[in-house]
Amino acid sequence: MKGFLQWFKASAKMKRWMLLILVGIILACYGIAQVLVYDVLDATINAIGKIVITFVIGFTCIILGLVFLNKRTLEVLVESTDERMANRKNVNVKSLIFNKTIYDEGPNIVVIGGGSGLNTVLSGIKNYTKNITAIVTVSDYGKEMSESRRELKTLPIEDIKESMVALNVHDGEMEKLFNHNFTWGKLKGLSFADIYFLAMQEINKDFSDAIVKSNEILNIVGKVLPVTMDEMHISAELDNGYVVNEKSRIPEIVTEKFTKINRVYITPSNCKAAPGVLEAIRNADSIIIGPGSLYTNVIPNLLVNGVARTIKESKAIKIYISNIMTEQGQTDDYSVADHINAIIEHCGEGLIDYCIYDTGEVIPEYIKKYNQEGADLVEQNIEDIKAKGIKFIHKNISMISGGRIRHDAGLVASSVIELICNDLKYQDKQNDPQYMLLNSKLQSDKRINKIKSRQAKNVQKKDTSKTGKRVRGKQSKFRTKYEERIKSIKESDKKMRESEKKPRNVKKDKTKEEKMDETYKRMAEFRKSGYKKNG
């Protein structure tokens, strides 16, 4: 009885539809009763019209009441069983249906990479399917070992930790927990994440099993797998023959030697893929490579024994997401074609079916910040691709976050899902439940993005009207590149003149700026000369 009364609570939102059905039944019955007792010989058009209208209204109320009652019942059912709906006040039935059907039975997507680029893709894809496998590297790439790792003697888990945070339902709280360092007692200087994974390793007797079990314990959407359990080190061979064995020093040495990276390789060269990695690739509907540091996150994962070969043999849709910005000392002056050719040179053809790259329409003021750090927009040249058959998708997938240029997780994810939907459509699976629900979710997200974009433009217009100044919008890179460089030079000259007027106690900063300017000039001269060796 108590459970029955729960349906009549105000929060259940059931009574309105029950009332509508009741009203419909009364009107329909009244219409039928009038037909039964009415004398057909004395019937008039007005009288018959009233009876018909009464019955139609009643029947319509019954149908609408039943439809909305069932809809609300579904909402209540899913809302009470789906943990992700715990903090939502307004529930959308389409989202609920999606969460319980396509989300559980959605496409199998494997994402290979590392760093913030990988985590961006994961945080977007998890809104479309829970069948995600993130393949990351267990390696510190020569970075200095933290005090916590040195004390506990744990494996480098930075990429694994960040990927789990990106795939967690409550990522904000989990990030705080994993990044927490103790500041007192015997635990001082130790990281919670290192303690947790060490405990899981001791319980499961194997680090790989500890990661797999953590996917379940930490409420991960999908799973995170290390690409290999072997102790893998990355080395870079430069054009001048110099070999760098530490990732953290690659940009520094490339800049100092005025050269570029010829190739990267891993040691030992026969690193075996971790359990579950090759199987996940074989079962994938889509394989996403990148974005991320080309030579230290993307290519090393593909060099692990069996990974590249299994990707080539897979029938999945293979997508490469290109970086938006170059990296100083790694991909200086690289274009989209250069990124893809580097992958082909290291791993061969057949790894990429589609390449998604940004339009390059980024506000120049933000590009200038990267220029001062030795980075620039990735050139949109796709003419010199060594492998034929790669299809290119040119989309606006960038955003500004914290003053930095980043991939937009939602736009990247929707681009990937759109490719999957198009592939299902090509296979004449338009009536397939997976296609219908994925496409419905995709169209809904596109409408939401349009609304957000419209709101952002309105805010920009308001800011312009308040200040009386024109807010500079997005422009093509090719129209603004040289103009912004001239402005940057003018600003540098202005700073130089201002620094000359400052007292002597700022002499240290001035010397540092002069050294930076001199370094950039030498790099520019070197690049113009076509990377000719000096001496």
N, C-alpha and C positions, 0 to 999 in steps of 0.2 A: 504493500500500500504506500509505504514511504517513497519507494522508487517511482511509483506511478505519479505521485504528487509533484515530483521533481520537474515533470514536463510542463507544469502550470506556473513555474516560477517566471518572474519578469525577465531574468537573464536568458531563459531558454528560448524566448521569442517564438513560442508555438501557438499561444492563445489566439493571436490575430488571424492565423491561417485556419485554425479550427473554427473560429467564428465565421470566417468567409465561406467555408464549406457548409456550415449550418445554414447560413443565409441563402446559399445557393440551393440547398435541398428544399428549403421552405418555398422559395420562389418557383422552382421546377415543379414541386408537388402541387402548388397552387395553380400553376398553368395547366397541368394535366387534369386536375379536378374540375377546372372551368370547362375544359373540353368535354369531359364526361357528362356534366349536368347541363351543358348549354344546348338550347334548341336550335338546330341547324336551320330550320325554316325561318326563324326570327333573327338570324345572324346578320350583322352589319359589318361593313369593312372596318370601321373603327373598333368595334368590339373584338373581332378576330385579330386585328393588329395588336391590341393590348395583350391578348392571351399569348400570342406568338412572342412578343417582346419580353413578357414576363418569363416565359419558359427559357428563351435564349439567354437572358441575363442570369437566370438561376443556374443553367447548365454551364455557362462561362465561369461563374463564381466557383462552382464545384471543381472544374478543371484547373483553374488557377490556384485554388486552395490546395489541391492535391499536389500540384507541381512544386509550389513553394514550401509546402510542408515536408515533402521528401527532400527538397534541397536543404532545408534547415536541419532535418534529421541527419543528413550526411555531414553537414558542418559540425554539428554537435558531436557526432561519432568520431570524426577525425580530430577535432579540437581536443577531445578528451584522451586521445591515444597518441597523438603526434607531439613529441617533446618540443619541436621547433615552434609550435604554436602557443607555447606557454605564456609568452610575454606580448602577444598580439591582441589588441582589443577589436580591431576591425578585421574580420575574416572574409577572404574572397574565395568563393566556392571553386572557381577555376584553379586557383593556386592549391587548394586542398586536394582536389581530384588529381592534379599534376603530382603533388607530393606523394600521394599514396599509390600511384600507378606508374607513370613514366619515370618518376624519380627512382623507384625501386627497380624497375625493369628497363631503365634507360640505356643508351649506348655505352659500350665499354670504351673508355678513353684512357690512353697511356700518355703521360707527359714526361718528357725527358729533358733534364737541364739542371739548373741550380741557381741559387741566389734569389734576389728580389724578383727577377723576371719570371722564374718558375712559379713563385708564390702568387704573383699577380694572376697568372693563368688559372691556377688552382682555385683561387678565391672566386673567380668568375664562373668556371665550369661547374663548381659544386652546386650552383643554383639550378642546374639542368639535369644532373644525374648524380647518383651516389656511386656508380660503378667507375671509379677513378683509381688509377694506379700512378703514383708519383715515383719515378725512378731517379734517385739522387746519389751523389758520390759521398762516400765516407772517407774524407781526406781533408787535411788542413792546408794542403798545397804549400807546405813550407812555412806557414805562418807561425809566429811565436806562440808556444803552448801557454794556455792560461794557467793561473795559479790553481784553479779548481781541478783541471785536467792533470796537472803535474802531481797534485796531492793524491787524487783518486786513481790515476793511471788508466783513464778511460779513453775510448776511441773518439775521434773528432765527430761530433754529432750535430754541428751547427746547421747544416742543410736539412738534415732529418727533422730537427726540432722546429725550424721555421716552416717546413712543409706541413708538419702536423698542426701547427698553429693556424696555417692558412686553410686547412681542411676541417678544422674543428668547428662545431656548431656555435659554440660560445668562444670565438677566437680571442676576444678582448681579455677575458679573464684568464684564459690559458696562457696567453702571451706574458701577462704579469707573473704568473706562477712559474713558468719555465725560465724567465729571465731574472728571477729573484736570487740574489746573492746574500747569504747570511753575513751579518755584521758583528756578531758577538759569540762568545763561548767557543767550544771546540769546533763548531761548524763555521767559524769566521773565514770568509774568503771562498767558501764552497758554493757551488751553484746547485739549485734544486734539480735542474734538468740532469746534471751529471750524476747526482745521487740517485735519482729515480731510475735512470737507464742502467746504472751499475747494479742496483738492486734487482731489476728485471733480468739482467744478464745472469746474475748468480742464481736466481730462482729457476730460470729456464735452461741454464747451462750452455746457452748459445746466444750470441748477440743478434743473429738473424731472427731467431724465434722470439727474442725479447721485443724486437721491433714489430713483428706480426701481431703478437699478443697486445702490444700497446695500442695498436689500431683499434682494437675492440674496447679496451679498458678506458681509453681517453675519448670515446665517442667520436671517432674520426669518420668523416664522410669519405668513403673509399679506403685506400690504404697507401702507406708509404713504404717503399722497399729500397734498401741500399743496392747500388748497381753491382757491387762486388764486396766480398768480405776480406779480400786480400789487402794488405797494406799497400796502397797505390800512391805513387809519387809522379808528379807531372814535371817534365823538363821541356824547355823550349830551345830550339836551335835557330840562331839568328842568321841573317843573310851573310854576315861577315865571318861565319863559322863559329862564333862564340856560343857556348852552351850555358843556359841558365837553369839551375836545378831547383830554384825556389820561386813559386808563383808570385809572392809578394814583391820580388825584386825585378820581375820581367819588365814592367813599364819603366822603372828607373833606369835599367841597363840599356833598354832599347833607345830611350831618350838620350842617354849619355853617349852611346856609341853612334848615334845618328844612323841607325839601320832599321830593319823591320824583321818581323818573325817569318822564318822560312817554313818551319813546321814545329808541331809539338808531338811528344810521344810519352807514353806511360811506362813506368818500370815497377814491377816486372812486366814484360810485354805480353805474357800469357795469363794475365789476370782472368779468373773465371767469374762468370756472372753469378750473382747470389741466387739462392733457391727462389723460384717463383718469377724471376725477371723475364726470362725467355718465354715462359708460359703465358705471362700477361701480355707480352707483345704479340704472340701468335693469336690470342683470343680477342685482340683489340678490334674495335670498329673504326677507330681513328687514333693515329699516333701523332702527337704534337712534339716538335723539336724546337727548343728555344721558347722565348727569348732568354738571353743571358750572355755572359762573357764568352765570346766565341772560342778562344783558345784555352780557357781555364775551367769552363763549366759545360759547354755544349759538346765540343769535339772529344774531350777525354772520356765522357760517358759512352760515346759511340765506338771508342777504340777498345773497350773491354771485349774480351774474346766472345764471339757469338752474337753480340748485340746488333751490329750493323748488318750482318748476314741475315739474321732473323727478321729485321725490319724490311729488308729487300724482298724476302720471301713472303711476307705478310700481304694479305689482300685488303688490309685496312687503308683508309684514306690517310695519306702521309702529308702533314702540314708543317711547314717551317714558318715561324713567326720571326720576322727580321727585327733587329734592334733599331731603335729610333735615332740614337746618338752613337757616335764612335767613342772609343776608349783610348785615352792617351797612352802611348807606348804599346798598344796591342793592335788596334784597327784604325790607325791614323789614315785619313783620306779614303777610307773604304766605302764602296758603294754596296747596294743590295747584291749585285752580281759578284763582287769580291767575297762577300760573306758566304754565298752559296758555293762558289768555286773553291773556297778553302775547305768546306765540308767534303766536296767531291774529291779533291786532291788527297785528303786524308783517308776517306772511307769508300770512295767509288760512287758510281751513279746508282740511281734507283731508290734513294732514301727520301726523295721529296717529290710529291705530286703537285702540291699547291704551295705557293709562297704568299703570305699576307704581309704587306708592308705599308707603312704610314704615308700619308699624302705629303708630309713635310710642312704642312701649314701651321707652323708654331709661331707664337708671338716673338718677334725678333729680340725683344728685351731679354727673354729667357735664353735664347741662343747665345747672346753676347756673354752671359755668365759662363756658359760652357766653353766658349772661345777663349776666355781668359784662363781656363783650366787646361787648355790644349785639346779640347774635344769640339766636335761639330756635328751637324746633322748628317746622317748616312745618306750619301748621294743616291738619287733614285734611278740610277743607270741600271737597266736590266738587259742591255743589248749583248754583253759579252759573257753570257752564260754558256759554260762548256757542255752542259747536259741539255738536250732538247726534250721537249714534251712537258716541261714544268709550266703550270698555269699560274699567272700572277693576278693577285687581287689587291687593288689599290684602294685603301679605305682610311678614313680618319679614325685612328685608334689611339691617339695620344691624349694626354690630359696633363694639367699642372697640379702637382701635389707637393705642398711644403716648399714651393719655389723651385721644384725640380720637374723635369719632363719625364713622365712615366707612361707606360701602357695603361689604357683604361680597361680594367678587368671585365666590366660588363660588355664593352664593345668587342673585345677580343673573343670572349665566350660566345657572343651572338654570331660573330663571323664564322666560328668553328661549327656551331650548331646549324647554321644556314647551309654550310657545305654538306653536312650529314643529311639534312632534309632534302637537299637537291639530289643527293645520291640515291636516297630512298625513292624520290619521285622518278628518277631515271629508271629505276627498277620496277616502275609501275606499282608502287606500294602506297599510293595516295590514300587508300582505304585502310591501310595498316594502322592500328591504334597508336603505335609508337610514332608514326609520322604525324598523325592528326593532332596528338597532344603536344608533341615537340613543336610543331608548326604553330599551334595555338599559343603556346607559351612564348615563342619567339616573336610573334606578331604583337602580343600584349606588351612585351618588353620594348619593342620598337616604338609603340605608341607612348609609353612612359618616357623613353629617351627624348622623343620629340617634344613632349611637354616640358621636360627639364631644360632642354635646349632653348625653347621659347621663353621660359622663365628667366634663364640666365641672360638672354638678350635684353629682356625688359629691365632687368636690374642694371645692365650696362648702360642702357639709355637713361635711366634715372640718375645714375652717377654722373653721366655726361651733362645732364640738365642742371644738376646741383652745382657742379664745379665750373660749368661754362666752357669746359675744354673737351675736345674730342678725344674719346678713348680709342686708342689704336686697336683695330681688330686683327684677325688672323690674315696673314699674307703669304703668298707663295715664297718658298725659300729662294728661288732663282731671281725674283724681282727685288729681294731685299739684301741678298748676301753681301754685295760690294758696298751698298749704301750703309749697312750697319758697320762694316769694317772701317769705313771712313769716319763714322761717328765715334767708333771705339777709339780710333787714333786721336781724334780731337779731344775726347775726354781724358785720354792718357796725357796728352800735352797739357791740358788744363790742370791735372793733378800734379804734373811735374812743376809747373809754375807756382802752384800753391805750396808745394813742398819746399821750394827754394826760399819762400818767405818765412817758413817756420824756423824756430830757434834750433840751436845745435843739438838739443836733447832728443830730437827725432831723427838724428843722423842714421841710426841703425835701420829704421824702417825705409828710409830713402835708399840706402845702399841695397837693401833686399829687392826693392822694386826695380832698381837699375839692373840688377843681376837677372831678374825675371825677364825684363824687356830684351836684354842682350841674348838670353837663351832662345826666346821666341823668334828673334831676328835671324839667329843662326839656323834654327830649324826651318824657317821659311826659305832661306837661301839654299839650304840643302835640298829641300823638296823641289824647288825650281830647277835645280841642277840634275834632277832625275835620280836621286839617291847615289850619286857618284861617290866612290870611296875617297876619303881624304887621307893621303899618305899611305 
